[in-house]
Structures are given as C-alpha cells and as structure tokens.
Amino acid sequence: MVFEQDKKWGFYVNNLGRTVIEKNSVYPSKDHPDNYVFTWDKGRVLEEFHMVLITKGKGAFESTKTGKVKISDGDIFLLFPGEWHRYKPKKKTGWTERWIGFSGDIAKQFLSNGFFSPNDPIISKCNKTNVLNYFNTLFKLFDEEPFGFQKTASGICIQLMAELHNIKNGGNNLEHLNTMVSRAKGIMYKNIDKSIDLIKIASDLGISYSKFRLDFKTQTGVSPLQYYLLLKVEKSKELLLNTKKTQKEIAYELGFESDYYFNRLFKSKTGLAPGKFRNMSKKQL
C-alpha cells in the first residue's frame, strides 16, 4: 500500500515481484497481480513506470514506438505511462522475470530530461551482480517493511536507474571507460597548476584524441577541456575562501594565461567575478 506521504516524496514503488515462467506455460501466469494482468492479443497501457528484468530465457516485446523486438536473458525493458505495450516469453524456453513498478514526479524527470525514452526502452547486458543486488535488496525491504521503507526503496530504485543509464551509455566498454576516465581525471588533477596537453594524455592512454574526447564526454557529460577548466575553478574557489592570495596570485598559481582570462572563466562558470565570490562567501559565514 502506498500512502499520500510516500507520494509526496516524489518517487515511490507501487509493486515488485519475481516469477519463473516454465516452458510451454500460459502467460501471464495465475500469480500475475490482478491490476496488471493483460493478454498478448490486447496488450495494455499502464499509468506508471515499470522495469522488467529477464534473467533467463527468451521472448518478445512490442510497443507502439518500437514494434516487435526479441528479448533474451540479461535484457531489461522499461514500460512508460500511457504507452501501449505487450510482452511474453517464448514457449520453448519460458523465462524468469523480475519487475518493479514505480511512480512520482522524480520518476517523470527521467523521461522528461531524456535519460530514458519510450523509443529505446530495452537495455541489454543487465545480468550483472550489482543490478541483481538492487532487485534483491528491494525484495527483502518489501518483505520486512521496516519503518520508512518506501523512502529507502526510492533511493535504491534511483541508484538502480543510474546503473541502468550507465550500462545503456557505456555498453560493453563500461569497465574500460571507467578506468580510462579515472586515469585521465587523476592526470588532470596532478597538473591542475599547469597548462595541459590533452592530445598527449589520450596518446598515453593508448587511444586517439577524438575517441578519448567522445568517451570522456559520455562518462562525465562534459569534454576533457571543460572538465579540466572546472577543476581549476573549483580549486580557485578553495584558494579564494581559505587564503589571502590575490586574484592575480591565484591565477598565476593555477597556470592561467592571465589574470584577465582567469576572471572571465571564473565568471562564466560561477556567475560571479572572483572578488565578488570571495566577498559574498565571507558575508555568509
């Protein structure tokens, strides 16, 4: 049961479960929740989000936006409010499914902000330990129902959505991507007081600069250069607040070409000139 207070939180779980559909079985099974029963012939439209993870077996998924597509073990498909869909396991294999239904304003942001789309609802290669752990943690939470479990569940679901987004964007290259970007960030931080040769960093990491730039932006949302400049800005904030160094001294210490360039960059990233940032921050303390 979901209470109004849970809904005000902005993200809440409506239902969840797991079912093993044996080969040659009728689908949906008799154990399928009454509110969510549908037939392949008619399909259905939900008023909430669902994610369905297939951990074993094969089948088919179809929606208005995707048409009919094949599903296999390790796939997660997302169901969106107001979108007609249907799905079923293959008779010869059956499948094992786990699902979570959720709603709320925060959940809607995932759709409105373009992180997930009804046009591309299938995420492959999700049969990973951390993904399964999120599902199992939620099952345990709802079995025991401790105080405030809905709010705890919302946080776990958001972590799961973040993991799915990473898998979706990183694909088979996710582990390499994490390692490469982590190494690049380390090099940038060690050289925060200098100018930096990003082409050389890419070469040292064994990839072309264009590939390095693309992978870095996929992982962080910004280009390597912008990330490096943001590091400098964050470091300059520390120096402005915790030292008596002048703006010119800080610009020199962080390897900026000039005091003027530092001032212009800082203002473009923070909305304030360095001196004004320092004065306003001191007044708030």
C-alpha positions in Angstrom: 0.0 0.0 0.0 1.3 3.5 -0.9 0.3 6.4 1.4 0.0 10.0 0.4 3.1 10.9 2.4 5.1 8.4 0.3 3.8 10.0 -2.9 4.9 13.5 -1.7 8.4 12.1 -1.5 8.5 12.2 -5.3 9.5 8.6 -6.1 7.6 5.6 -4.8 7.4 1.9 -5.6 3.9 0.6 -6.5 4.7 -3.1 -6.8 7.5 -5.5 -7.4 7.9 -9.3 -7.9 9.7 -12.2 -9.5 8.2 -15.1 -11.4 9.6 -18.2 -13.1 7.6 -19.0 -16.3 8.3 -22.6 -17.3 8.4 -23.5 -20.9 5.1 -24.2 -22.6 3.3 -22.3 -19.7 0.4 -19.9 -20.1 1.4 -16.3 -19.8 0.7 -14.2 -17.9 0.5 -16.8 -15.1 -2.2 -17.0 -12.5 0.2 -15.4 -10.0 0.4 -12.2 -12.0 -1.0 -9.3 -10.0 -4.7 -8.7 -10.8 -4.2 -4.9 -11.5 -1.6 -5.7 -14.2 -3.0 -8.7 -16.0 -3.1 -8.4 -19.8 -3.3 -10.6 -22.8 -0.9 -10.7 -25.8 -3.9 -10.0 -28.1 -4.9 -6.8 -26.5 -1.7 -5.6 -24.7 -2.1 -2.9 -22.1 -1.4 0.7 -21.1 -0.1 1.5 -17.6 -0.4 4.6 -15.6 3.1 4.1 -14.0 6.6 3.2 -14.9 7.8 -0.5 -14.9 11.1 -2.1 -15.4 11.2 -5.8 -16.2 14.5 -7.8 -16.0 14.8 -11.1 -17.8 17.4 -13.3 -16.1 16.8 -16.5 -18.0 15.0 -17.4 -21.2 13.8 -15.6 -24.3 10.7 -13.9 -25.6 9.3 -10.9 -27.4 8.4 -7.3 -26.5 6.3 -4.9 -28.5 5.2 -1.3 -28.1 3.7 1.4 -30.3 7.1 3.1 -30.5 9.4 0.0 -31.0 7.4 -2.5 -33.0 8.1 -6.2 -32.1 11.6 -7.0 -30.9 13.3 -10.0 -29.4 14.1 -10.2 -25.7 16.8 -12.5 -24.2 18.3 -13.1 -20.8 20.1 -10.1 -19.4 17.7 -7.6 -21.0 15.7 -5.0 -19.1 12.8 -3.4 -20.8 11.2 -0.2 -19.5 7.4 0.4 -19.6 6.3 4.1 -19.7 2.9 5.6 -18.6 0.4 5.9 -21.4 2.4 3.7 -23.8 0.7 0.6 -25.2 2.9 -2.5 -24.9 2.9 -6.2 -24.7 5.4 -8.9 -24.0 5.7 -12.7 -23.5 8.2 -15.5 -23.1 9.0 -17.9 -25.9 7.0 -21.1 -25.5 10.1 -23.3 -26.0 12.2 -21.6 -23.3 9.9 -19.7 -20.9 11.7 -17.1 -18.9 12.5 -15.8 -15.4 11.3 -12.2 -14.8 11.7 -9.7 -12.1 9.9 -6.4 -12.1 9.5 -3.1 -10.3 6.6 -0.6 -10.8 7.2 3.0 -9.7 5.7 6.5 -10.0 6.3 10.0 -8.8 7.5 13.4 -10.0 11.2 12.4 -9.8 10.5 9.3 -11.9 8.9 11.5 -14.5 12.1 13.6 -14.7 13.9 10.6 -16.1 11.6 10.7 -19.1 11.2 14.5 -19.5 15.0 15.0 -19.2 15.7 12.4 -21.9 17.7 9.9 -19.8 15.3 7.1 -20.8 12.9 7.1 -23.8 9.9 5.0 -24.9 11.6 5.0 -28.3 14.6 3.0 -26.9 13.2 1.1 -23.9 15.5 -2.0 -24.0 18.8 -2.1 -22.1 20.9 -5.2 -22.7 23.6 -6.9 -20.6 22.0 -6.1 -17.3 22.6 -9.5 -15.8 25.3 -8.0 -13.5 25.8 -8.6 -9.8 25.1 -5.1 -8.8 21.9 -4.9 -10.8 20.7 -8.2 -9.2 21.7 -6.9 -5.8 19.5 -3.8 -6.2 16.5 -6.1 -7.0 17.2 -8.4 -4.1 17.6 -5.6 -1.7 14.2 -4.2 -2.7 12.5 -7.7 -2.4 14.0 -8.0 1.2 12.9 -4.5 2.1 9.3 -5.1 1.0 9.2 -8.5 2.7 10.2 -7.0 6.0 8.6 -3.5 5.6 10.7 -1.6 8.2 9.8 1.9 9.2 10.1 4.3 6.3 10.8 1.5 3.8 9.2 3.4 0.9 11.6 6.2 1.1 14.6 3.8 1.4 13.2 1.9 -1.6 13.0 5.1 -3.6 16.8 5.7 -3.1 17.6 2.1 -4.1 15.5 2.5 -7.3 17.2 5.7 -8.2 20.6 4.0 -7.8 19.3 1.2 -10.0 18.2 3.7 -12.6 21.6 5.3 -12.5 23.3 2.0 -13.0 21.0 1.2 -16.0 21.8 4.6 -17.5 25.5 3.8 -17.2 25.1 0.4 -18.8 23.0 1.9 -21.6 25.6 4.5 -22.4 28.7 2.6 -21.6 27.7 -0.7 -23.2 30.4 -3.5 -23.3 33.0 -0.8 -22.9 31.9 0.3 -19.4 34.7 -1.1 -17.4 37.4 0.2 -19.7 35.5 3.6 -19.9 35.6 3.9 -16.1 39.3 3.0 -15.9 40.3 5.4 -18.7 38.3 8.3 -17.4 39.5 7.8 -13.9 43.1 7.8 -15.0 42.6 10.9 -17.1 41.0 12.7 -14.2 44.0 11.8 -12.0 46.4 13.2 -14.5 44.4 16.4 -14.8 44.3 16.9 -11.0 48.0 16.3 -10.7 48.6 19.0 -13.3 46.0 21.5 -12.1 48.6 24.2 -11.7 49.8 23.9 -15.3 48.5 24.1 -18.8 47.8 20.6 -20.1 48.2 18.6 -23.3 45.0 16.6 -23.7 46.2 15.1 -27.0 49.3 13.7 -25.2 47.1 12.3 -22.4 45.0 10.5 -25.0 48.1 9.1 -26.6 49.5 8.0 -23.2 46.2 6.2 -22.6 46.5 4.4 -26.0 43.6 6.0 -27.8 43.0 8.7 -30.4 42.1 12.2 -29.1 38.7 12.0 -30.9 37.9 8.7 -29.2 39.2 10.0 -25.8 37.0 13.1 -26.1 33.9 11.2 -27.0 34.3 8.6 -24.3 35.2 11.2 -21.7 32.1 13.2 -22.5 29.9 10.1 -22.5 31.1 9.3 -19.0 31.1 12.8 -17.5 28.7 14.9 -19.6 31.5 17.4 -20.5 34.5 17.5 -22.7 38.0 16.8 -21.2 38.9 20.5 -21.6 35.8 21.7 -19.9 36.3 19.2 -17.1 39.9 20.4 -16.6 38.8 24.1 -16.5 36.1 23.3 -14.0 38.7 21.6 -11.8 40.8 24.8 -11.9 37.7 26.9 -11.0 36.9 24.6 -8.0 40.5 24.8 -6.8 40.4 28.6 -7.2 37.3 28.7 -5.0 39.2 27.0 -2.2 42.1 29.4 -2.5 39.8 32.4 -2.6 38.0 31.3 0.6 40.9 29.8 2.5 43.9 32.1 1.7 44.6 35.8 1.4 46.2 35.4 -2.0 45.2 38.0 -4.6 43.2 37.1 -7.7 46.4 37.6 -9.7 48.4 35.3 -7.5 45.7 32.6 -7.7 45.6 32.9 -11.5 49.4 32.5 -11.7 49.4 29.6 -9.2 46.8 27.7 -11.3 48.6 28.2 -14.6 46.2 30.7 -16.2 47.5 32.7 -19.2 46.5 35.9 -17.5 44.5 37.4 -14.6 42.0 38.6 -17.2 41.4 35.1 -18.6 41.0 33.7 -15.1 38.5 36.4 -14.2 36.5 35.8 -17.4 36.5 32.0 -17.0 35.5 32.1 -13.3 32.6 34.5 -14.0 31.4 32.3 -16.9 31.3 29.2 -14.7 30.0 30.7 -11.4 28.1 33.8 -12.5 30.4 35.9 -10.2 33.8 37.6 -10.5 36.4 36.1 -8.2 36.5 39.1 -5.9 32.7 39.2 -5.6 32.6 35.5 -4.9 35.1 35.9 -2.1 33.3 38.8 -0.5 29.8 37.3 -0.8 31.0 34.0 0.7 32.6 35.7 3.6 29.4 37.6 4.4 27.5 34.3 4.6 29.9 32.8 7.1 
